[in-house]
Amino acid sequence: MARRRFQQGSVRRRGNVWIGRYLEDVVENGAIRRKHRTVTLALIRGFDGKAVSERQARRLFQPYLDKVNSATNQALQPKKTILFSDFSAKWRALILNQKKPSSQPTINGHIDHYLLPTLRDREVRSIQTEDIQVILSNLRACLQPKTLRNVKATISMMWRIAKAWGYTELDVTSGLDLPSVRRPKQPFFTAAQMGRIIGIAKEPQATFYWLAAETGLRAGELCGLSKTDIDLTNLFLSVGQSIWRGKVQSPKTESAVRTLAISTQLADQIHKHLARQADKDTKFLLCSQRIALGCKSACKAQAAPHSWCPGTSALRFTRVSPRECNAHGQFGSSPEGQAA
């Protein structure tokens, strides 16, 4: 193909902004073709009220022309191009499928609900930081700040692969302005309330709640505990896996692989639980299907009438140390003793 001629591009007004246009060689379906590229340069009238002239806009456009006109760029291979809808499908098939099963539904939701409606027919190379900022700013009214940051993390993962595959050179997440995350005060059960819950619960839920309160493990980590993870002699348990929707997977983070001490009272409770489960052929410590539904929903259903705090709509267990359990002995006492 003949060498591309020196480009001067064009600068023009579009609405209330100055735009610049130039040509770029791209590969589409194995064929090389030249496509117009458009970049937003500046507002016609800046935030300070001063008008931006065409000469000033052309100075802002010059770095783009310098790049396409450089001798190095002339020798480069034509740019690859792909629509965001096609790229997202390819990214899901090759990259997302390698992520943990528990992470995939959330990331798929980010793509389907927040990104595809706006970016579906856009070329990945043409998407700018401003486009992503517009999406996130529009979502502020309906999403929590933490969710916005999760959406940004999804975009960042996708664009890292897009750059590696040659579909863009731009990091669209750089320079984004997101709202700060304020951690609300979470309602929780006190140690005394947890003692009442455990006292009225039936097995194996009582053992499940006791483990949750004393160790602070996530529900999936509790369901993933195997009998060999418990050392009743040395009073500790090891966390090395979790369960999500009936499937065994690694814990949420690398630091979640850990060893925790347990109290003598909890060790006695687990010993009794294992004795009751001796006839069941399973490697898991807690094998009930009702337990697998999760710590929060099960505890709300059984314990709410007895110890639910008025005015709360969420549940969180406090981590109670083995020393405190030994000092108070409250988790192992009878319902009558808890009521007293």
C-alpha positions as CSV (number, residue, x, y, z in Angstrom):
1,M,0.0,0.0,0.0
2,A,1.3,3.5,-0.8
3,R,2.7,5.6,2.0
4,R,0.1,7.8,3.5
5,R,0.4,11.5,2.6
6,F,1.1,14.2,5.2
7,Q,-2.2,15.2,6.9
8,Q,-3.3,18.6,8.0
9,G,-6.7,17.4,9.2
10,S,-9.6,19.7,9.8
11,V,-10.9,21.7,12.8
12,R,-14.5,22.7,12.9
13,R,-17.3,23.6,15.3
14,R,-19.9,21.0,16.4
15,G,-22.5,22.4,18.7
16,N,-20.7,24.1,21.5
17,V,-17.3,22.4,21.0
18,W,-14.4,22.4,18.7
19,I,-13.6,19.1,17.1
20,G,-10.7,17.8,15.0
21,R,-10.9,15.2,12.3
22,Y,-8.1,13.1,10.7
23,L,-7.6,9.8,8.8
24,E,-6.3,6.5,10.3
25,D,-5.6,3.1,8.8
26,V,-7.5,0.3,10.4
27,V,-8.0,-3.4,9.9
28,E,-11.6,-4.6,9.5
29,N,-12.3,-8.2,8.7
30,G,-8.8,-8.7,7.4
31,A,-8.9,-5.7,5.0
32,I,-7.1,-2.4,5.5
33,R,-9.2,0.7,5.2
34,R,-8.9,4.4,6.2
35,K,-11.4,5.8,8.6
36,H,-12.1,9.3,9.8
37,R,-11.3,9.9,13.5
38,T,-12.9,12.6,15.5
39,V,-11.6,14.1,18.7
40,T,-13.2,16.7,20.9
41,L,-10.7,19.6,21.5
42,A,-12.4,22.3,23.6
43,L,-15.6,24.1,24.4
44,I,-16.3,27.1,22.1
45,R,-16.6,29.2,25.3
46,G,-14.5,28.0,28.2
47,F,-15.6,27.7,31.8
48,D,-14.0,31.1,32.5
49,G,-16.4,32.7,29.9
50,K,-13.6,33.4,27.4
51,A,-14.1,32.2,23.8
52,V,-11.7,29.7,22.3
53,S,-10.6,30.6,18.8
54,E,-10.1,28.3,15.9
55,R,-6.3,28.9,16.1
56,Q,-6.3,27.9,19.7
57,A,-8.3,24.8,18.9
58,R,-5.9,23.9,16.1
59,R,-3.0,24.1,18.5
60,L,-4.8,21.6,20.7
61,F,-5.3,19.4,17.6
62,Q,-1.6,19.5,16.6
63,P,-0.4,16.6,18.9
64,Y,-2.9,14.2,17.1
65,L,-1.5,15.3,13.7
66,D,2.1,15.0,14.8
67,K,1.4,11.4,15.9
68,V,-0.2,10.3,12.6
69,N,2.3,12.2,10.5
70,S,5.5,11.0,12.3
71,A,7.8,8.7,10.4
72,T,7.5,6.1,13.2
73,N,3.7,6.0,12.9
74,Q,3.9,5.7,9.1
75,A,5.9,2.5,9.5
76,L,3.5,1.0,12.0
77,Q,1.0,-1.7,11.2
78,P,-2.6,-0.4,10.5
79,K,-4.7,-0.1,13.7
80,K,-7.0,-2.9,14.7
81,T,-10.6,-1.9,15.3
82,I,-13.6,-3.6,16.9
83,L,-17.1,-2.5,18.1
84,F,-17.5,-2.5,21.9
85,S,-20.4,-5.1,21.6
86,D,-18.0,-7.5,19.8
87,F,-15.1,-6.8,22.1
88,S,-17.2,-7.3,25.2
89,A,-18.4,-10.7,23.9
90,K,-14.9,-11.7,23.1
91,W,-13.6,-10.5,26.5
92,R,-16.3,-12.5,28.3
93,A,-15.5,-15.7,26.4
94,L,-11.7,-15.5,26.8
95,I,-11.1,-13.5,30.0
96,L,-14.2,-13.4,32.2
97,N,-14.7,-17.1,32.1
98,Q,-11.4,-17.5,33.9
99,K,-12.6,-15.4,36.8
100,K,-14.2,-16.9,39.9
101,P,-17.8,-18.0,39.4
102,S,-19.0,-15.7,42.2
103,S,-17.5,-12.6,40.4
104,Q,-18.9,-13.3,36.9
105,P,-22.6,-12.4,37.5
106,T,-21.6,-9.0,39.0
107,I,-19.3,-8.1,36.1
108,N,-21.8,-9.4,33.5
109,G,-24.4,-7.1,35.1
110,H,-22.0,-4.1,34.8
111,I,-21.5,-4.7,31.1
112,D,-25.2,-5.5,30.3
113,H,-26.9,-2.8,32.3
114,Y,-24.4,0.1,32.4
115,L,-21.9,-0.2,29.4
116,L,-23.6,-1.8,26.5
117,P,-26.7,0.5,26.3
118,T,-24.3,3.5,25.6
119,L,-21.2,1.9,24.0
120,R,-22.7,-1.0,22.1
121,D,-22.1,0.5,18.6
122,R,-19.0,2.5,19.4
123,E,-15.5,1.4,18.3
124,V,-13.3,0.7,21.3
125,R,-10.6,3.0,19.9
126,S,-13.0,5.9,19.6
127,I,-14.1,5.7,23.3
128,Q,-12.6,8.5,25.4
129,T,-12.3,9.1,29.1
130,E,-15.0,11.8,28.8
131,D,-17.4,9.1,27.5
132,I,-16.8,6.9,30.5
133,Q,-17.1,9.9,32.8
134,V,-20.5,10.7,31.3
135,I,-21.7,7.2,32.0
136,L,-20.5,7.1,35.6
137,S,-21.9,10.6,36.3
138,N,-25.3,9.6,35.0
139,L,-25.2,6.5,37.2
140,R,-24.6,8.5,40.4
141,A,-28.3,9.1,40.9
142,C,-29.2,5.4,41.0
143,L,-26.0,3.7,42.3
144,Q,-24.1,3.7,45.5
145,P,-20.5,5.1,45.4
146,K,-19.1,1.7,46.1
147,T,-21.0,0.2,43.1
148,L,-19.7,3.0,40.9
149,R,-16.2,2.1,41.8
150,N,-16.9,-1.5,41.0
151,V,-18.1,-0.5,37.6
152,K,-14.9,1.5,37.1
153,A,-12.9,-1.6,38.1
154,T,-14.8,-3.6,35.4
155,I,-14.0,-1.0,32.8
156,S,-10.3,-0.9,33.9
157,M,-10.1,-4.7,33.5
158,M,-11.6,-4.6,30.0
159,W,-9.4,-1.8,28.8
160,R,-6.3,-3.4,30.1
161,I,-7.0,-6.3,27.7
162,A,-8.1,-4.0,24.9
163,K,-4.7,-2.3,25.0
164,A,-2.9,-5.7,25.1
165,W,-4.9,-6.9,22.1
166,G,-4.2,-3.7,20.1
167,Y,-7.7,-2.2,20.0
168,T,-6.7,1.0,21.8
169,E,-3.7,2.9,23.3
170,L,-5.8,4.9,25.7
171,D,-6.5,4.2,29.4
172,V,-10.0,5.5,29.7
173,T,-10.1,5.1,33.5
174,S,-7.2,7.5,34.1
175,G,-8.5,10.9,35.3
176,L,-12.0,9.8,36.2
177,D,-13.7,11.7,39.0
178,L,-15.7,9.5,41.3
179,P,-17.6,10.3,44.5
180,S,-15.9,9.4,47.8
181,V,-17.1,6.3,49.6
182,R,-18.5,6.9,53.0
183,R,-18.9,3.8,55.1
184,P,-22.2,3.8,56.8
185,K,-22.4,2.5,60.4
186,Q,-23.6,-1.0,60.1
187,P,-26.1,-2.5,62.6
188,F,-24.9,-5.6,64.4
189,F,-25.7,-8.2,67.0
190,T,-23.9,-7.9,70.3
191,A,-22.2,-10.9,72.0
192,A,-25.2,-11.2,74.4
193,Q,-27.7,-11.2,71.5
194,M,-25.7,-13.8,69.6
195,G,-25.7,-15.9,72.7
196,R,-29.5,-15.8,72.7
197,I,-29.7,-16.6,69.0
198,I,-27.4,-19.6,69.4
199,G,-29.3,-20.7,72.5
200,I,-32.7,-20.9,70.7
201,A,-31.3,-22.2,67.4
202,K,-31.5,-25.9,66.4
203,E,-28.6,-27.9,65.1
204,P,-26.7,-27.6,62.8
205,Q,-27.7,-23.9,62.7
206,A,-26.5,-23.3,66.3
207,T,-23.0,-24.5,65.4
208,F,-23.0,-22.5,62.2
209,Y,-24.0,-19.2,64.1
210,W,-21.5,-19.8,66.8
211,L,-18.7,-20.3,64.3
212,A,-19.8,-17.1,62.4
213,A,-19.9,-15.0,65.6
214,E,-16.6,-16.2,67.0
215,T,-14.5,-16.3,63.9
216,G,-16.1,-13.7,61.6
217,L,-15.9,-16.0,58.6
218,R,-18.0,-15.2,55.5
219,A,-21.0,-17.5,54.9
220,G,-19.3,-19.2,51.9
221,E,-16.2,-19.8,54.0
222,L,-18.2,-21.4,56.8
223,C,-20.0,-23.7,54.3
224,G,-16.6,-24.6,52.8
225,L,-15.1,-25.8,56.1
226,S,-14.1,-29.4,55.9
227,K,-13.7,-31.7,58.9
228,T,-10.0,-31.8,58.4
229,D,-9.8,-28.0,58.7
230,I,-10.7,-28.2,62.4
231,D,-8.0,-29.0,65.0
232,L,-9.9,-29.6,68.3
233,T,-6.8,-30.5,70.2
234,N,-4.8,-27.3,69.4
235,L,-8.0,-25.1,69.2
236,F,-7.7,-23.7,65.7
237,L,-9.4,-23.9,62.3
238,S,-8.0,-23.3,58.8
239,V,-9.7,-21.5,55.9
240,G,-8.7,-22.6,52.5
241,Q,-11.9,-22.7,50.4
242,S,-15.4,-21.4,50.1
243,I,-18.7,-22.5,48.6
244,W,-20.7,-20.4,46.2
245,R,-24.0,-21.7,44.8
246,G,-23.0,-25.3,45.6
247,K,-19.6,-25.1,44.0
248,V,-16.2,-25.1,45.8
249,Q,-13.9,-22.2,45.0
250,S,-11.0,-20.3,46.5
251,P,-11.7,-17.7,49.1
252,K,-12.5,-14.1,48.2
253,T,-9.0,-12.8,48.5
254,E,-5.5,-14.3,49.1
255,S,-5.5,-12.9,52.6
256,A,-8.7,-14.9,53.3
257,V,-6.6,-18.1,53.4
258,R,-5.9,-18.0,57.1
259,T,-5.8,-19.9,60.4
260,L,-8.0,-18.7,63.4
261,A,-8.1,-19.7,67.0
262,I,-11.3,-21.0,68.6
263,S,-12.4,-21.2,72.2
264,T,-12.7,-24.4,74.2
265,Q,-16.5,-24.0,74.4
266,L,-16.7,-23.8,70.6
267,A,-14.4,-26.8,70.3
268,D,-16.7,-28.8,72.5
269,Q,-19.7,-27.7,70.4
270,I,-18.0,-28.8,67.2
271,H,-17.1,-32.1,68.8
272,K,-20.7,-32.8,69.7
273,H,-21.8,-31.7,66.2
274,L,-19.3,-34.1,64.6
275,A,-20.6,-36.9,66.8
276,R,-24.1,-36.2,65.5
277,Q,-22.9,-36.1,61.9
278,A,-20.8,-39.3,62.2
279,D,-23.2,-41.3,60.0
280,K,-23.2,-38.8,57.1
281,D,-20.7,-39.5,54.3
282,T,-19.4,-36.0,53.7
283,K,-16.1,-34.2,54.1
284,F,-17.7,-30.9,55.0
285,L,-18.2,-29.8,58.6
286,L,-21.6,-28.2,57.9
287,C,-23.5,-30.2,55.2
288,S,-27.1,-29.1,55.7
289,Q,-28.8,-27.6,52.6
290,R,-30.5,-25.1,54.9
291,I,-27.1,-24.0,56.1
292,A,-25.9,-23.6,52.5
293,L,-28.6,-20.9,52.0
294,G,-26.3,-18.6,53.9
295,C,-25.7,-17.2,57.3
296,K,-27.7,-14.0,57.0
297,S,-31.0,-15.4,55.7
298,A,-31.0,-18.3,58.0
299,C,-30.3,-16.2,61.1
300,K,-33.0,-13.6,60.1
301,A,-35.6,-16.4,59.7
302,Q,-34.9,-18.1,63.1
303,A,-33.6,-15.4,65.4
304,A,-35.3,-12.2,64.3
305,P,-38.4,-12.6,66.6
306,H,-36.1,-13.0,69.6
307,S,-33.2,-10.6,69.2
308,W,-33.7,-8.4,66.1
309,C,-32.7,-4.8,66.9
310,P,-35.6,-2.3,66.2
311,G,-35.1,0.0,63.2
312,T,-32.4,-2.1,61.5
313,S,-32.7,-3.5,58.1
314,A,-29.3,-5.4,57.8
315,L,-27.4,-7.9,59.8
316,R,-23.8,-8.2,60.7
317,F,-22.1,-10.6,63.2
318,T,-19.5,-9.2,65.5
319,R,-16.2,-11.1,65.8
320,V,-16.0,-12.3,69.4
321,S,-12.6,-13.4,70.6
322,P,-12.0,-16.8,72.2
323,R,-10.8,-15.0,75.3
324,E,-14.2,-13.2,75.6
325,C,-16.0,-16.5,75.0
326,N,-13.9,-18.1,77.8
327,A,-14.5,-15.2,80.1
328,H,-18.3,-15.0,79.7
329,G,-19.2,-18.5,78.5
330,Q,-22.4,-17.0,77.1
331,F,-22.5,-18.7,73.7
332,G,-22.7,-22.1,75.3
333,S,-25.3,-21.4,77.9
334,S,-28.9,-22.5,77.8
335,P,-31.8,-20.4,76.5
336,E,-33.0,-20.0,80.1
337,G,-29.6,-18.7,81.1
338,Q,-29.5,-16.3,78.2
339,A,-33.0,-14.9,79.0
340,A,-32.0,-14.4,82.6
